[in-house]
Amino acid sequence: MTSQYASFPVLKTISLRDLAGIRSAVDTLVDAYEKDRDNFSFRILLPRGEKLTGKTKKLGMTLQGEFILTLRKRHLVPQVRDLRYVHDEGHYGWLLASPTVFERYERKG
């Protein structure tokens, strides 16, 4: 069972497994957002499984908080839509993209 969003066009897919990967992921996201906000699009893959729900929520909330905080530190206004979905059996997918990228995708669909 694969979601229709598994084929959503992104600049990069980042797989997060633990909190140690957050800083690097946030730096990648913020740098890309700063360079080209209109084409900003990333897929974040988070672990999925019965015993992983709490860990996954913590990873997602930490990433989101650090992303917003870092954008604000750089005096950037966050204009990012997000969409969460089941990517595959082992992962949740989380799309972070500019509204224009979502609009282009929805027009094609």
C-alpha positions as CSV (number, residue, x, y, z in Angstrom):
1,M,0.0,0.0,0.0
2,T,1.7,3.1,-1.2
3,S,0.3,6.6,-0.9
4,Q,-0.2,8.9,-3.9
5,Y,2.1,11.3,-2.1
6,A,5.0,8.8,-2.3
7,S,5.6,10.3,-5.8
8,F,5.4,13.9,-4.7
9,P,8.3,15.8,-6.4
10,V,10.9,16.8,-3.8
11,L,14.4,18.3,-3.8
12,K,15.5,15.7,-1.3
13,T,14.2,12.9,0.9
14,I,15.6,12.9,4.5
15,S,15.3,9.8,6.6
16,L,15.2,10.4,10.3
17,R,15.8,7.5,12.7
18,D,16.9,9.4,15.9
19,L,17.4,12.8,17.5
20,A,21.1,12.9,16.4
21,G,20.0,13.5,12.8
22,I,17.8,16.5,13.5
23,R,20.5,19.2,13.4
24,S,21.8,18.1,10.0
25,A,18.3,17.8,8.6
26,V,17.3,21.3,9.9
27,D,20.4,22.9,8.4
28,T,19.7,21.2,5.0
29,L,16.0,22.4,5.1
30,V,16.8,26.0,6.2
31,D,19.6,26.4,3.6
32,A,17.3,25.2,0.8
33,Y,14.5,27.4,2.0
34,E,16.8,30.5,2.1
35,K,18.1,29.8,-1.4
36,D,14.7,29.2,-3.2
37,R,11.5,29.4,-1.2
38,D,9.2,29.0,-4.3
39,N,10.7,25.5,-5.1
40,F,11.3,24.3,-1.5
41,S,10.1,20.7,-1.2
42,F,11.4,17.9,1.1
43,R,10.1,14.5,2.2
44,I,10.9,13.5,5.7
45,L,10.7,9.8,6.4
46,L,10.0,8.8,10.0
47,P,10.0,5.3,11.4
48,R,6.7,3.5,11.6
49,G,5.8,0.6,13.8
50,E,3.8,-0.4,16.9
51,K,6.6,0.4,19.4
52,L,7.8,3.5,17.6
53,T,4.8,5.9,17.8
54,G,6.2,7.9,20.7
55,K,9.6,8.1,19.3
56,T,8.3,9.2,15.9
57,K,6.1,11.9,17.4
58,K,9.1,13.2,19.3
59,L,11.3,13.2,16.2
60,G,8.6,15.1,14.2
61,M,7.9,17.7,16.9
62,T,11.6,18.3,17.5
63,L,12.3,18.7,13.8
64,Q,9.4,21.1,13.4
65,G,10.4,23.2,16.4
66,E,14.1,23.4,15.4
67,F,13.1,24.2,11.8
68,I,10.9,27.1,12.8
69,L,13.3,28.4,15.4
70,T,16.2,28.4,12.9
71,L,14.2,30.2,10.2
72,R,13.3,32.9,12.7
73,K,16.9,33.2,13.8
74,R,17.8,33.9,10.2
75,H,14.9,36.4,10.0
76,L,13.0,34.3,7.5
77,V,9.2,34.1,7.5
78,P,8.1,30.5,7.3
79,Q,5.6,29.9,4.5
80,V,5.6,26.1,4.3
81,R,2.7,23.7,4.0
82,D,3.0,20.3,5.4
83,L,1.3,17.0,4.8
84,R,1.6,13.8,6.7
85,Y,0.9,10.4,5.2
86,V,1.7,6.7,5.4
87,H,4.7,6.4,3.0
88,D,5.1,2.6,3.2
89,E,5.0,-0.2,5.7
90,G,8.1,1.0,7.6
91,H,7.8,4.7,7.3
92,Y,5.5,7.7,7.8
93,G,6.0,10.4,5.2
94,W,6.0,14.1,5.9
95,L,6.1,16.6,3.1
96,L,7.3,20.1,3.7
97,A,6.9,22.3,0.7
98,S,6.2,25.8,-0.4
99,P,2.5,26.5,-1.2
100,T,3.5,26.9,-4.9
101,V,4.9,23.4,-5.1
102,F,1.7,21.9,-3.6
103,E,-0.3,24.0,-6.1
104,R,1.7,22.7,-9.1
105,Y,1.3,19.1,-7.9
106,E,-2.4,19.4,-7.3
107,R,-2.9,20.9,-10.8
108,K,-1.2,18.0,-12.4
109,G,-3.1,15.4,-10.3
